[in-house]
Amino acid sequence: MRIGAHVLAQDCVVVVCEPGDADGRERTDEQHREAVVKLGRLWSRIGSEPFRHGVHFLDRHLQRPRDLLAERRKEFAALCRSRRDQPHL
């Protein structure tokens, strides 16, 4: 699945996320549906809203996505710290 990110402008107000093929591998319809569901759950964790056919929208001017993104960044930083503090094998 491809996740494309393009910076349009500083004043961009909406982000559209659409699942697609990134690596050229063939997928069954079932594999595609499963990937769309997983990506939807991931995108929802930062405040995107489902539209249709796996497409999600994110309004960058809302506070909720900013708060959710800040939470995800804290979670990621904590994960990095815990991995860093583990003894190396």
Secondary structure, 3 states (H helix, E strand, C coil): CECCCCCCCCCCCEEEECCECCCCCCCCHHHHHHHHHHHHHHHHCCCCEECCCCCEEEECCCHHHHHHHHHHHHHHHHHHHHHHHCCCC
